[in-house]
Amino acid sequence: MNAADWIALGIIAFAVFCAVIYMVRRKNPCGGCGNCPYSDSCGKIITNGEKSNDESAD
């Protein structure tokens, strides 16, 4: 294997690493309303880490 092959493998490995990190972070993107500056007016209900509209809860 020459240098170009190693560079290509490195780029592919980096892309896979970034994709895994993205998927892990997207699994539970909501940190709760405590840290949100819009918590007083957003109208979201958070249950089990998922957001839902307040209107649909009626």
mmCIF file of the N, C-alpha and C atoms, coordinates in Angstrom:
data_MODEL
# 
_entry.id   MODEL 
# 
loop_
_atom_site.group_PDB 
_atom_site.id 
_atom_site.type_symbol 
_atom_site.label_atom_id 
_atom_site.label_alt_id 
_atom_site.label_comp_id 
_atom_site.label_asym_id 
_atom_site.label_entity_id 
_atom_site.label_seq_id 
_atom_site.pdbx_PDB_ins_code 
_atom_site.Cartn_x 
_atom_site.Cartn_y 
_atom_site.Cartn_z 
_atom_site.occupancy 
_atom_site.B_iso_or_equiv 
_atom_site.pdbx_formal_charge 
_atom_site.auth_seq_id 
_atom_site.auth_comp_id 
_atom_site.auth_asym_id 
_atom_site.auth_atom_id 
_atom_site.pdbx_PDB_model_num 
ATOM 1   N N  . MET A 1 1  ? 0.845   -1.182 0.000  1.00 0.00 ? 1  MET A N  1 
ATOM 2   C CA . MET A 1 1  ? 0.000   0.000  0.000  1.00 0.00 ? 1  MET A CA 1 
ATOM 3   C C  . MET A 1 1  ? 0.890   1.246  0.000  1.00 0.00 ? 1  MET A C  1 
ATOM 4   N N  . ASN A 1 2  ? 0.524   2.160  -0.855 1.00 0.00 ? 2  ASN A N  1 
ATOM 5   C CA . ASN A 1 2  ? 1.310   3.394  -0.915 1.00 0.00 ? 2  ASN A CA 1 
ATOM 6   C C  . ASN A 1 2  ? 0.648   4.494  -0.084 1.00 0.00 ? 2  ASN A C  1 
ATOM 7   N N  . ALA A 1 3  ? 1.222   5.665  -0.103 1.00 0.00 ? 3  ALA A N  1 
ATOM 8   C CA . ALA A 1 3  ? 0.751   6.780  0.727  1.00 0.00 ? 3  ALA A CA 1 
ATOM 9   C C  . ALA A 1 3  ? -0.676  7.198  0.374  1.00 0.00 ? 3  ALA A C  1 
ATOM 10  N N  . ALA A 1 4  ? -1.027  7.169  -0.900 1.00 0.00 ? 4  ALA A N  1 
ATOM 11  C CA . ALA A 1 4  ? -2.376  7.569  -1.310 1.00 0.00 ? 4  ALA A CA 1 
ATOM 12  C C  . ALA A 1 4  ? -3.426  6.622  -0.728 1.00 0.00 ? 4  ALA A C  1 
ATOM 13  N N  . ASP A 1 5  ? -3.114  5.341  -0.657 1.00 0.00 ? 5  ASP A N  1 
ATOM 14  C CA . ASP A 1 5  ? -4.040  4.382  -0.066 1.00 0.00 ? 5  ASP A CA 1 
ATOM 15  C C  . ASP A 1 5  ? -4.251  4.657  1.422  1.00 0.00 ? 5  ASP A C  1 
ATOM 16  N N  . TRP A 1 6  ? -3.174  4.951  2.138  1.00 0.00 ? 6  TRP A N  1 
ATOM 17  C CA . TRP A 1 6  ? -3.269  5.253  3.561  1.00 0.00 ? 6  TRP A CA 1 
ATOM 18  C C  . TRP A 1 6  ? -4.053  6.541  3.800  1.00 0.00 ? 6  TRP A C  1 
ATOM 19  N N  . ILE A 1 7  ? -3.864  7.520  2.950  1.00 0.00 ? 7  ILE A N  1 
ATOM 20  C CA . ILE A 1 7  ? -4.610  8.777  3.073  1.00 0.00 ? 7  ILE A CA 1 
ATOM 21  C C  . ILE A 1 7  ? -6.098  8.533  2.836  1.00 0.00 ? 7  ILE A C  1 
ATOM 22  N N  . ALA A 1 8  ? -6.416  7.749  1.814  1.00 0.00 ? 8  ALA A N  1 
ATOM 23  C CA . ALA A 1 8  ? -7.818  7.432  1.519  1.00 0.00 ? 8  ALA A CA 1 
ATOM 24  C C  . ALA A 1 8  ? -8.453  6.665  2.680  1.00 0.00 ? 8  ALA A C  1 
ATOM 25  N N  . LEU A 1 9  ? -7.751  5.699  3.242  1.00 0.00 ? 9  LEU A N  1 
ATOM 26  C CA . LEU A 1 9  ? -8.271  4.949  4.380  1.00 0.00 ? 9  LEU A CA 1 
ATOM 27  C C  . LEU A 1 9  ? -8.459  5.853  5.598  1.00 0.00 ? 9  LEU A C  1 
ATOM 28  N N  . GLY A 1 10 ? -7.552  6.777  5.792  1.00 0.00 ? 10 GLY A N  1 
ATOM 29  C CA . GLY A 1 10 ? -7.681  7.722  6.895  1.00 0.00 ? 10 GLY A CA 1 
ATOM 30  C C  . GLY A 1 10 ? -8.897  8.616  6.747  1.00 0.00 ? 10 GLY A C  1 
ATOM 31  N N  . ILE A 1 11 ? -9.147  9.076  5.533  1.00 0.00 ? 11 ILE A N  1 
ATOM 32  C CA . ILE A 1 11 ? -10.314 9.927  5.276  1.00 0.00 ? 11 ILE A CA 1 
ATOM 33  C C  . ILE A 1 11 ? -11.598 9.142  5.496  1.00 0.00 ? 11 ILE A C  1 
ATOM 34  N N  . ILE A 1 12 ? -11.650 7.908  5.028  1.00 0.00 ? 12 ILE A N  1 
ATOM 35  C CA . ILE A 1 12 ? -12.833 7.066  5.218  1.00 0.00 ? 12 ILE A CA 1 
ATOM 36  C C  . ILE A 1 12 ? -13.051 6.785  6.708  1.00 0.00 ? 12 ILE A C  1 
ATOM 37  N N  . ALA A 1 13 ? -11.977 6.469  7.425  1.00 0.00 ? 13 ALA A N  1 
ATOM 38  C CA . ALA A 1 13 ? -12.098 6.203  8.862  1.00 0.00 ? 13 ALA A CA 1 
ATOM 39  C C  . ALA A 1 13 ? -12.580 7.450  9.602  1.00 0.00 ? 13 ALA A C  1 
ATOM 40  N N  . PHE A 1 14 ? -12.092 8.610  9.228  1.00 0.00 ? 14 PHE A N  1 
ATOM 41  C CA . PHE A 1 14 ? -12.522 9.852  9.860  1.00 0.00 ? 14 PHE A CA 1 
ATOM 42  C C  . PHE A 1 14 ? -14.000 10.117 9.575  1.00 0.00 ? 14 PHE A C  1 
ATOM 43  N N  . ALA A 1 15 ? -14.450 9.861  8.349  1.00 0.00 ? 15 ALA A N  1 
ATOM 44  C CA . ALA A 1 15 ? -15.859 10.063 7.993  1.00 0.00 ? 15 ALA A CA 1 
ATOM 45  C C  . ALA A 1 15 ? -16.759 9.121  8.792  1.00 0.00 ? 15 ALA A C  1 
ATOM 46  N N  . VAL A 1 16 ? -16.342 7.875  8.948  1.00 0.00 ? 16 VAL A N  1 
ATOM 47  C CA . VAL A 1 16 ? -17.121 6.916  9.738  1.00 0.00 ? 16 VAL A CA 1 
ATOM 48  C C  . VAL A 1 16 ? -17.169 7.361  11.200 1.00 0.00 ? 16 VAL A C  1 
ATOM 49  N N  . PHE A 1 17 ? -16.048 7.799  11.743 1.00 0.00 ? 17 PHE A N  1 
ATOM 50  C CA . PHE A 1 17 ? -15.989 8.296  13.114 1.00 0.00 ? 17 PHE A CA 1 
ATOM 51  C C  . PHE A 1 17 ? -16.945 9.470  13.306 1.00 0.00 ? 17 PHE A C  1 
ATOM 52  N N  . CYS A 1 18 ? -16.939 10.418 12.387 1.00 0.00 ? 18 CYS A N  1 
ATOM 53  C CA . CYS A 1 18 ? -17.829 11.577 12.481 1.00 0.00 ? 18 CYS A CA 1 
ATOM 54  C C  . CYS A 1 18 ? -19.294 11.167 12.400 1.00 0.00 ? 18 CYS A C  1 
ATOM 55  N N  . ALA A 1 19 ? -19.614 10.192 11.543 1.00 0.00 ? 19 ALA A N  1 
ATOM 56  C CA . ALA A 1 19 ? -20.988 9.716  11.416 1.00 0.00 ? 19 ALA A CA 1 
ATOM 57  C C  . ALA A 1 19 ? -21.461 9.067  12.716 1.00 0.00 ? 19 ALA A C  1 
ATOM 58  N N  . VAL A 1 20 ? -20.606 8.302  13.357 1.00 0.00 ? 20 VAL A N  1 
ATOM 59  C CA . VAL A 1 20 ? -20.967 7.652  14.619 1.00 0.00 ? 20 VAL A CA 1 
ATOM 60  C C  . VAL A 1 20 ? -21.187 8.695  15.709 1.00 0.00 ? 20 VAL A C  1 
ATOM 61  N N  . ILE A 1 21 ? -20.313 9.666  15.795 1.00 0.00 ? 21 ILE A N  1 
ATOM 62  C CA . ILE A 1 21 ? -20.469 10.726 16.788 1.00 0.00 ? 21 ILE A CA 1 
ATOM 63  C C  . ILE A 1 21 ? -21.767 11.497 16.544 1.00 0.00 ? 21 ILE A C  1 
ATOM 64  N N  . TYR A 1 22 ? -22.092 11.769 15.301 1.00 0.00 ? 22 TYR A N  1 
ATOM 65  C CA . TYR A 1 22 ? -23.326 12.480 14.965 1.00 0.00 ? 22 TYR A CA 1 
ATOM 66  C C  . TYR A 1 22 ? -24.543 11.671 15.400 1.00 0.00 ? 22 TYR A C  1 
ATOM 67  N N  . MET A 1 23 ? -24.538 10.365 15.138 1.00 0.00 ? 23 MET A N  1 
ATOM 68  C CA . MET A 1 23 ? -25.674 9.524  15.516 1.00 0.00 ? 23 MET A CA 1 
ATOM 69  C C  . MET A 1 23 ? -25.830 9.452  17.033 1.00 0.00 ? 23 MET A C  1 
ATOM 70  N N  . VAL A 1 24 ? -24.734 9.384  17.766 1.00 0.00 ? 24 VAL A N  1 
ATOM 71  C CA . VAL A 1 24 ? -24.802 9.314  19.225 1.00 0.00 ? 24 VAL A CA 1 
ATOM 72  C C  . VAL A 1 24 ? -25.364 10.607 19.790 1.00 0.00 ? 24 VAL A C  1 
ATOM 73  N N  . ARG A 1 25 ? -24.937 11.728 19.267 1.00 0.00 ? 25 ARG A N  1 
ATOM 74  C CA . ARG A 1 25 ? -25.424 13.015 19.768 1.00 0.00 ? 25 ARG A CA 1 
ATOM 75  C C  . ARG A 1 25 ? -26.872 13.269 19.398 1.00 0.00 ? 25 ARG A C  1 
ATOM 76  N N  . ARG A 1 26 ? -27.331 12.786 18.270 1.00 0.00 ? 26 ARG A N  1 
ATOM 77  C CA . ARG A 1 26 ? -28.710 12.990 17.833 1.00 0.00 ? 26 ARG A CA 1 
ATOM 78  C C  . ARG A 1 26 ? -29.683 12.073 18.552 1.00 0.00 ? 26 ARG A C  1 
ATOM 79  N N  . LYS A 1 27 ? -29.189 11.071 19.251 1.00 0.00 ? 27 LYS A N  1 
ATOM 80  C CA . LYS A 1 27 ? -30.057 10.112 19.919 1.00 0.00 ? 27 LYS A CA 1 
ATOM 81  C C  . LYS A 1 27 ? -30.960 10.804 20.932 1.00 0.00 ? 27 LYS A C  1 
ATOM 82  N N  . ASN A 1 28 ? -30.443 11.738 21.692 1.00 0.00 ? 28 ASN A N  1 
ATOM 83  C CA . ASN A 1 28 ? -31.226 12.482 22.672 1.00 0.00 ? 28 ASN A CA 1 
ATOM 84  C C  . ASN A 1 28 ? -30.787 13.950 22.629 1.00 0.00 ? 28 ASN A C  1 
ATOM 85  N N  . PRO A 1 29 ? -31.257 14.702 21.617 1.00 0.00 ? 29 PRO A N  1 
ATOM 86  C CA . PRO A 1 29 ? -30.780 16.066 21.443 1.00 0.00 ? 29 PRO A CA 1 
ATOM 87  C C  . PRO A 1 29 ? -31.295 17.053 22.492 1.00 0.00 ? 29 PRO A C  1 
ATOM 88  N N  . CYS A 1 30 ? -32.342 16.709 23.190 1.00 0.00 ? 30 CYS A N  1 
ATOM 89  C CA . CYS A 1 30 ? -32.931 17.647 24.129 1.00 0.00 ? 30 CYS A CA 1 
ATOM 90  C C  . CYS A 1 30 ? -32.306 17.451 25.504 1.00 0.00 ? 30 CYS A C  1 
ATOM 91  N N  . GLY A 1 31 ? -31.799 18.530 26.057 1.00 0.00 ? 31 GLY A N  1 
ATOM 92  C CA . GLY A 1 31 ? -31.206 18.472 27.377 1.00 0.00 ? 31 GLY A CA 1 
ATOM 93  C C  . GLY A 1 31 ? -32.177 18.880 28.467 1.00 0.00 ? 31 GLY A C  1 
ATOM 94  N N  . GLY A 1 32 ? -33.421 19.112 28.112 1.00 0.00 ? 32 GLY A N  1 
ATOM 95  C CA . GLY A 1 32 ? -34.414 19.553 29.088 1.00 0.00 ? 32 GLY A CA 1 
ATOM 96  C C  . GLY A 1 32 ? -34.637 21.049 29.011 1.00 0.00 ? 32 GLY A C  1 
ATOM 97  N N  . CYS A 1 33 ? -35.702 21.491 29.616 1.00 0.00 ? 33 CYS A N  1 
ATOM 98  C CA . CYS A 1 33 ? -36.069 22.904 29.544 1.00 0.00 ? 33 CYS A CA 1 
ATOM 99  C C  . CYS A 1 33 ? -35.266 23.782 30.484 1.00 0.00 ? 33 CYS A C  1 
ATOM 100 N N  . GLY A 1 34 ? -34.585 23.202 31.443 1.00 0.00 ? 34 GLY A N  1 
ATOM 101 C CA . GLY A 1 34 ? -33.854 23.999 32.416 1.00 0.00 ? 34 GLY A CA 1 
ATOM 102 C C  . GLY A 1 34 ? -32.782 24.870 31.798 1.00 0.00 ? 34 GLY A C  1 
ATOM 103 N N  . ASN A 1 35 ? -32.160 24.420 30.746 1.00 0.00 ? 35 ASN A N  1 
ATOM 104 C CA . ASN A 1 35 ? -31.088 25.172 30.105 1.00 0.00 ? 35 ASN A CA 1 
ATOM 105 C C  . ASN A 1 35 ? -31.568 25.973 28.900 1.00 0.00 ? 35 ASN A C  1 
ATOM 106 N N  . CYS A 1 36 ? -32.823 25.891 28.582 1.00 0.00 ? 36 CYS A N  1 
ATOM 107 C CA . CYS A 1 36 ? -33.345 26.529 27.372 1.00 0.00 ? 36 CYS A CA 1 
ATOM 108 C C  . CYS A 1 36 ? -33.805 27.951 27.674 1.00 0.00 ? 36 CYS A C  1 
ATOM 109 N N  . PRO A 1 37 ? -33.336 28.936 26.888 1.00 0.00 ? 37 PRO A N  1 
ATOM 110 C CA . PRO A 1 37 ? -33.773 30.312 27.130 1.00 0.00 ? 37 PRO A CA 1 
ATOM 111 C C  . PRO A 1 37 ? -35.234 30.546 26.737 1.00 0.00 ? 37 PRO A C  1 
ATOM 112 N N  . TYR A 1 38 ? -35.841 29.628 25.994 1.00 0.00 ? 38 TYR A N  1 
ATOM 113 C CA . TYR A 1 38 ? -37.221 29.774 25.547 1.00 0.00 ? 38 TYR A CA 1 
ATOM 114 C C  . TYR A 1 38 ? -38.172 28.878 26.338 1.00 0.00 ? 38 TYR A C  1 
ATOM 115 N N  . SER A 1 39 ? -37.745 28.382 27.484 1.00 0.00 ? 39 SER A N  1 
ATOM 116 C CA . SER A 1 39 ? -38.547 27.413 28.222 1.00 0.00 ? 39 SER A CA 1 
ATOM 117 C C  . SER A 1 39 ? -39.890 27.977 28.687 1.00 0.00 ? 39 SER A C  1 
ATOM 118 N N  . ASP A 1 40 ? -39.984 29.277 28.882 1.00 0.00 ? 40 ASP A N  1 
ATOM 119 C CA . ASP A 1 40 ? -41.242 29.858 29.343 1.00 0.00 ? 40 ASP A CA 1 
ATOM 120 C C  . ASP A 1 40 ? -42.293 29.929 28.241 1.00 0.00 ? 40 ASP A C  1 
ATOM 121 N N  . SER A 1 41 ? -41.876 29.989 26.992 1.00 0.00 ? 41 SER A N  1 
ATOM 122 C CA . SER A 1 41 ? -42.836 30.237 25.920 1.00 0.00 ? 41 SER A CA 1 
ATOM 123 C C  . SER A 1 41 ? -42.863 29.180 24.824 1.00 0.00 ? 41 SER A C  1 
ATOM 124 N N  . CYS A 1 42 ? -42.126 28.086 24.963 1.00 0.00 ? 42 CYS A N  1 
ATOM 125 C CA . CYS A 1 42 ? -42.039 27.162 23.827 1.00 0.00 ? 42 CYS A CA 1 
ATOM 126 C C  . CYS A 1 42 ? -43.242 26.245 23.714 1.00 0.00 ? 42 CYS A C  1 
ATOM 127 N N  . GLY A 1 43 ? -43.909 25.880 24.797 1.00 0.00 ? 43 GLY A N  1 
ATOM 128 C CA . GLY A 1 43 ? -45.089 25.032 24.732 1.00 0.00 ? 43 GLY A CA 1 
ATOM 129 C C  . GLY A 1 43 ? -44.788 23.587 24.436 1.00 0.00 ? 43 GLY A C  1 
ATOM 130 N N  . LYS A 1 44 ? -43.618 23.116 24.721 1.00 0.00 ? 44 LYS A N  1 
ATOM 131 C CA . LYS A 1 44 ? -43.253 21.726 24.475 1.00 0.00 ? 44 LYS A CA 1 
ATOM 132 C C  . LYS A 1 44 ? -43.342 20.931 25.774 1.00 0.00 ? 44 LYS A C  1 
ATOM 133 N N  . ILE A 1 45 ? -43.766 19.686 25.662 1.00 0.00 ? 45 ILE A N  1 
ATOM 134 C CA . ILE A 1 45 ? -43.767 18.770 26.794 1.00 0.00 ? 45 ILE A CA 1 
ATOM 135 C C  . ILE A 1 45 ? -42.701 17.730 26.516 1.00 0.00 ? 45 ILE A C  1 
ATOM 136 N N  . ILE A 1 46 ? -41.819 17.514 27.467 1.00 0.00 ? 46 ILE A N  1 
ATOM 137 C CA . ILE A 1 46 ? -40.726 16.572 27.270 1.00 0.00 ? 46 ILE A CA 1 
ATOM 138 C C  . ILE A 1 46 ? -41.020 15.320 28.081 1.00 0.00 ? 46 ILE A C  1 
ATOM 139 N N  . THR A 1 47 ? -41.135 14.191 27.379 1.00 0.00 ? 47 THR A N  1 
ATOM 140 C CA . THR A 1 47 ? -41.339 12.908 28.031 1.00 0.00 ? 47 THR A CA 1 
ATOM 141 C C  . THR A 1 47 ? -40.352 11.915 27.454 1.00 0.00 ? 47 THR A C  1 
ATOM 142 N N  . ASN A 1 48 ? -39.588 11.279 28.295 1.00 0.00 ? 48 ASN A N  1 
ATOM 143 C CA . ASN A 1 48 ? -38.605 10.275 27.883 1.00 0.00 ? 48 ASN A CA 1 
ATOM 144 C C  . ASN A 1 48 ? -37.625 10.812 26.848 1.00 0.00 ? 48 ASN A C  1 
ATOM 145 N N  . GLY A 1 49 ? -37.250 12.074 26.966 1.00 0.00 ? 49 GLY A N  1 
ATOM 146 C CA . GLY A 1 49 ? -36.278 12.656 26.059 1.00 0.00 ? 49 GLY A CA 1 
ATOM 147 C C  . GLY A 1 49 ? -36.828 13.068 24.719 1.00 0.00 ? 49 GLY A C  1 
ATOM 148 N N  . GLU A 1 50 ? -38.142 12.905 24.499 1.00 0.00 ? 50 GLU A N  1 
ATOM 149 C CA . GLU A 1 50 ? -38.736 13.289 23.223 1.00 0.00 ? 50 GLU A CA 1 
ATOM 150 C C  . GLU A 1 50 ? -39.625 14.506 23.431 1.00 0.00 ? 50 GLU A C  1 
ATOM 151 N N  . LYS A 1 51 ? -39.623 15.384 22.461 1.00 0.00 ? 51 LYS A N  1 
ATOM 152 C CA . LYS A 1 51 ? -40.461 16.569 22.527 1.00 0.00 ? 51 LYS A CA 1 
ATOM 153 C C  . LYS A 1 51 ? -41.778 16.293 21.814 1.00 0.00 ? 51 LYS A C  1 
ATOM 154 N N  . SER A 1 52 ? -42.831 16.870 22.334 1.00 0.00 ? 52 SER A N  1 
ATOM 155 C CA . SER A 1 52 ? -44.122 16.816 21.640 1.00 0.00 ? 52 SER A CA 1 
ATOM 156 C C  . SER A 1 52 ? -44.812 18.145 21.853 1.00 0.00 ? 52 SER A C  1 
ATOM 157 N N  . ASN A 1 53 ? -45.674 18.515 20.926 1.00 0.00 ? 53 ASN A N  1 
ATOM 158 C CA . ASN A 1 53 ? -46.378 19.791 21.042 1.00 0.00 ? 53 ASN A CA 1 
ATOM 159 C C  . ASN A 1 53 ? -47.383 19.739 22.171 1.00 0.00 ? 53 ASN A C  1 
ATOM 160 N N  . ASP A 1 54 ? -47.575 20.841 22.853 1.00 0.00 ? 54 ASP A N  1 
ATOM 161 C CA . ASP A 1 54 ? -48.528 20.934 23.932 1.00 0.00 ? 54 ASP A CA 1 
ATOM 162 C C  . ASP A 1 54 ? -49.951 20.736 23.423 1.00 0.00 ? 54 ASP A C  1 
ATOM 163 N N  . GLU A 1 55 ? -50.216 21.155 22.175 1.00 0.00 ? 55 GLU A N  1 
ATOM 164 C CA . GLU A 1 55 ? -51.545 21.033 21.585 1.00 0.00 ? 55 GLU A CA 1 
ATOM 165 C C  . GLU A 1 55 ? -51.976 19.590 21.424 1.00 0.00 ? 55 GLU A C  1 
ATOM 166 N N  . SER A 1 56 ? -51.042 18.688 21.093 1.00 0.00 ? 56 SER A N  1 
ATOM 167 C CA . SER A 1 56 ? -51.388 17.299 20.874 1.00 0.00 ? 56 SER A CA 1 
ATOM 168 C C  . SER A 1 56 ? -51.640 16.561 22.178 1.00 0.00 ? 56 SER A C  1 
ATOM 169 N N  . ALA A 1 57 ? -51.248 17.140 23.309 1.00 0.00 ? 57 ALA A N  1 
ATOM 170 C CA . ALA A 1 57 ? -51.439 16.487 24.594 1.00 0.00 ? 57 ALA A CA 1 
ATOM 171 C C  . ALA A 1 57 ? -52.865 16.670 25.109 1.00 0.00 ? 57 ALA A C  1 
ATOM 172 N N  . ASP A 1 58 ? -53.661 17.572 24.495 1.00 0.00 ? 58 ASP A N  1 
ATOM 173 C CA . ASP A 1 58 ? -55.033 17.828 24.960 1.00 0.00 ? 58 ASP A CA 1 
ATOM 174 C C  . ASP A 1 58 ? -55.940 16.690 24.713 1.00 0.00 ? 58 ASP A C  1 
# 
